[in-house]
Amino acid sequence: MGAVRQLLVLATLAAVASTSDLLAQARKEPKRPTLAMSRDTNRAAEYYAYGESVIPTDPRKAADAFYWASRLDPTWAQPLYARRVALLMASDPAFLVGYMDGKRGYTRSKEARRIDSLELRALMLNPYLNRELDKELLLAYVRALYESSTEYVNLAASLRVQYFV
């Protein structure tokens, strides 16, 4: 009888531990973006299109939309790649410059490995991935590089760079 009771206690503890892991994982999920009323919230393509529309102005919202697109269609590689681009664009400008320059301290960081894993998964799903958002990432890199290279950037010079880019 004592062995059965111990086994039951262990099983209960294991169930509670797995439930708490699931709850912790659920807390890390980004908020689902609100789509227009005419959009189908069960289609990955709708979230992907929304993410594409907001990535230049709000890469954090775009990353959330790409996350949900990848959850709705886990076999589609494009949202994983797009989330990687959006997370890099939403990161600190110093991180983006260091990462794009290939500085070891940035490329080996925990955040960079988490972001790079998205690209790896996308390439495993589709080796011929369409890299349509690389232009947006490069523009964000040039802006961050320009702003970090000068100690004082006046507004007119910053606007001039944005115009030419």
C-alpha positions in Angstrom: 0.0 0.0 0.0 2.9 2.4 0.8 4.5 1.8 -2.6 1.2 2.6 -4.4 0.8 5.8 -2.4 4.3 6.9 -3.3 3.7 6.1 -6.9 0.5 8.2 -6.8 2.3 11.1 -5.2 5.0 11.0 -7.8 2.5 10.9 -10.7 0.6 13.9 -9.2 3.8 15.9 -8.9 4.8 15.0 -12.5 1.4 16.2 -13.7 1.6 19.4 -11.7 5.1 20.1 -13.1 4.1 19.5 -16.7 1.1 21.8 -16.2 3.2 24.6 -14.8 5.6 24.2 -17.8 2.7 24.5 -20.2 1.5 27.6 -18.3 4.9 29.2 -18.5 5.1 28.4 -22.2 1.7 30.0 -22.7 2.8 33.2 -21.0 5.6 33.6 -23.5 3.3 33.6 -26.4 2.9 37.0 -28.0 -0.5 38.6 -28.1 -2.5 37.7 -31.2 -2.8 40.9 -33.4 -6.3 42.2 -34.1 -7.2 41.9 -37.7 -9.8 43.8 -39.6 -13.4 42.4 -39.3 -13.4 41.2 -42.9 -10.3 39.0 -42.3 -10.3 35.3 -41.4 -8.4 34.9 -38.1 -7.9 31.2 -38.8 -5.8 31.7 -41.9 -2.1 32.0 -41.7 -1.9 34.1 -44.8 -4.0 36.9 -43.2 -1.5 37.2 -40.3 1.4 37.1 -42.7 -0.1 39.9 -44.9 -0.8 42.0 -41.8 2.8 41.4 -40.6 4.1 42.5 -44.0 2.1 45.7 -43.9 3.3 46.8 -40.5 7.0 45.6 -40.5 8.4 49.0 -41.7 6.6 50.9 -38.9 6.2 48.4 -36.1 8.4 45.4 -36.4 7.3 44.1 -32.9 3.7 43.8 -34.0 4.9 42.2 -37.3 6.9 39.6 -35.3 3.7 38.8 -33.3 1.7 38.4 -36.5 4.4 36.2 -38.1 4.4 34.1 -34.9 0.7 33.4 -35.2 1.0 32.7 -38.9 3.6 30.1 -38.2 1.3 28.6 -35.4 -1.6 28.4 -37.8 0.4 26.8 -40.6 3.5 25.1 -39.1 4.6 23.7 -42.5 4.9 27.2 -44.1 8.5 28.4 -43.9 7.9 32.1 -44.8 6.5 33.2 -41.5 9.5 31.8 -39.6 11.9 33.7 -41.8 9.8 36.9 -41.6 9.6 36.6 -37.8 13.5 36.5 -37.7 13.6 39.7 -39.8 11.1 41.4 -37.7 12.8 40.5 -34.4 16.1 41.7 -35.7 14.5 45.0 -36.8 12.8 45.4 -33.4 16.0 44.8 -31.5 18.2 47.4 -30.0 20.1 49.3 -32.8 23.5 48.4 -31.2 22.5 44.7 -31.3 21.4 44.9 -34.9 24.7 46.6 -36.0 26.8 44.1 -34.0 24.8 41.1 -35.3 24.9 42.2 -38.9 28.6 43.0 -38.6 29.2 39.5 -37.3 30.7 40.5 -34.0 31.1 37.4 -31.9 29.6 38.9 -28.7 26.4 39.6 -30.6 26.1 36.5 -32.9 26.8 34.1 -30.0 24.3 35.7 -27.6 21.3 33.8 -26.4 19.0 36.2 -28.2 20.9 35.8 -31.5 20.7 32.0 -31.3 17.0 32.1 -30.6 16.5 34.4 -33.7 18.8 32.3 -35.8 16.9 29.1 -35.0 13.9 30.6 -36.8 15.9 30.9 -40.0 17.3 27.4 -39.6 13.8 25.9 -39.2 12.5 27.9 -42.1 15.4 26.7 -44.3 14.7 23.1 -43.2 11.1 23.4 -44.3 11.9 25.2 -47.6 15.5 25.4 -48.8 14.4 27.7 -51.6 12.9 30.3 -49.3 11.9 33.6 -50.8 13.9 36.2 -48.9 11.5 39.1 -49.7 12.1 41.0 -46.5 15.9 41.2 -46.6 15.5 44.8 -48.1 13.6 45.9 -45.0 16.3 44.4 -42.7 19.1 46.0 -44.6 17.4 49.4 -44.5 17.0 49.0 -40.7 20.7 48.1 -40.5 21.8 51.1 -42.5 19.7 53.4 -40.4 21.1 51.9 -37.2 24.6 52.0 -38.5 24.2 55.7 -39.5 22.7 56.7 -36.2 25.4 54.8 -34.2 28.3 56.1 -36.2 27.9 59.7 -35.3 27.6 61.1 -31.8 25.2 63.8 -32.8 22.8 63.3 -35.6 20.7 66.2 -36.5 17.1 65.7 -37.8 17.8 67.0 -41.3 20.7 64.6 -41.9 18.6 61.7 -40.5 15.7 62.5 -42.8 18.1 62.8 -45.8 19.5 59.3 -45.2 15.9 57.9 -44.9 15.0 59.6 -48.1 17.9 58.2 -50.1 17.5 54.7 -48.6 
